[in-house]
């Protein structure tokens, strides 16, 4: 069985016979997988009226604890977006009635963001389907293969110092 990256590697082998292009086999596949998986997630969420970043923000608040509340600084770190971009995103979620934003009690410089009842309902409604969609996207691997791949990807991420939210 051959994939598109095998074709590219074959082209490199013919063009530059002494070149070790094997890193392209990993990086190229991870890159292509990222685009394909992102497309599959985006299409699923679009069918439910959400952009991936919107679901990410709502899911982050859902898993943050019983109050479903986080400060903007922690949300910015978790989403890996600048504070300015996060403010813009929160403006859009506030407009949709999915989150509430307010100063923290006793510290007006800290802004807290919470799921509204509508935001909680939406993320609860979408979550199981989202996980089913991700399972479908990974259907080419059995459970043991998924676990092995997750372990290898974790090892690579740690080696690249991606250990913080």
N, C-alpha and C positions, 0 to 999 in steps of 0.2 A: 504494500500500500504506500503510495507516494502523495505528499501534499505539495502545496505551492512553494513552500520553503525548500523542499528537496529539489525542485526545478531550479530555483535560484542558486542553490549550492552547486548543482551540476554545472550551471553556467559559469560560476566562479572557478570550478575545477578545470573546465576547458580553457577559460580565458587566462588563468594564472595557476598553472599546475602545481607550483611549489607553495602556494598560499594556503595557510591553515584557516579556512573560513568557518570552522566549527562553532565559534561563538555566535555567528549569525544564525545558526540553527536554533539556538536557545532564544536569543534576543528577538530574532525575527518572528518566531512562533509566539512568544509572549506578547509581542506587539500586535500581531494579527489576532490572537485570542482576545486581547483587551478590546480591540475595536469590535469584534464580533459579539462578545459578551455584552459590551456597553450598548450596542444596537439592539440586542435582544431584550435587555432590561428597559431601554428607552421606549421601545415599541409596546411592551407590556404596560408600563406606567402611563404612557400617552393614552392608552385605551381606558384608563381610569381617571383621566383629567389631571395627571401630575407630570411634572418634569422630574428627572432623576434627582436633581439637587433639592427639589421640594420634598420628595420622599425621604431623602437623606436627612434633611433637617428635622422633619417630623419624627422619623425613626430614632434619631439621636436624642430628641427630647423624651420620647416614649421610654427608652432604655435608661434614661438618666436617674430614675428613681421614682418613688411614689408621687412626688409633686409634679413630675414631668416639667421641671424648671431648671434652667441653666443660665449662667451669666454669659453675656455676649463674648467675653474673652475666651471662655472655655469652648463655646460653640465655634468660634473662629479657628481655634486650634484643632478641634475635632474635624472640621470641614476642610482644613488646609486652604482657607481663603483669607484674604486680607480683611482687616476690620471694615474698610470701606465697602468692599464687595458684600460682606455679610450684612451690613446695614441696609444695602440695597435689596438683598434677598429677604431680609426680615420685613422691610417695607411692603414687599409684595405679598408675603404671607399674612401680615396684619390686614392688608386690604382685602384678602380673601377670607378673613375671619378665622384663620387656622391657628394663629398664635396671638398671644397678648404680650405686650412689651411695657415694662414699667421700671422706675428706679427702685433699687434695693432699699428696704427699710434701714435707716441709719447710715446709708452711704449712697447719696444721690448720684455719685459718679459711676457707680456700678449699675448696669442695666440688666434686668432679669427678663428672660423670655420663657413663656409657658405655653403649653398646648391649651387651646380652647376646647370646650366640649366637642365642637365641630371638627377640629383638628384631630382630637383623640379618636372620634368615630371614624374619620377617614383613614387614618393610619391603621387602626384596628381592622377595618374592612379590607384593606389592600395587602396587609402583611402576609397572610397565609398564601394568597395567590402569588405574591412576589416570590416567596420561597418555593412554591411549586414550579414557577417559571424558571427559577435558577436551577432546580433539580432537572427540569427538562433540558436546559442548556448544557448540563453536565451529563446527560444520559449516555454519552459515548464512553463513560468510565463507570466501572462497578464501584461498590463502596470501598473496597480495599485500595483500588487505584486512586480514587478521590482522596483518601486519607494519605496515601503516599505522596501524591502531588501536593497536597496542602502542606505536608511536612517539608518537602523540598523547597517550595515557594517561601515558607516561613524562614528556613535556613538562609535563603538568598536575601530576603528582606532584612533579616538581622545583620547579615554581613555588610549590607549597605546602610546600616544604622537607622533603619526605619522601625524604631521601637516605641516612639512616643505618638500620642494622638495629636 
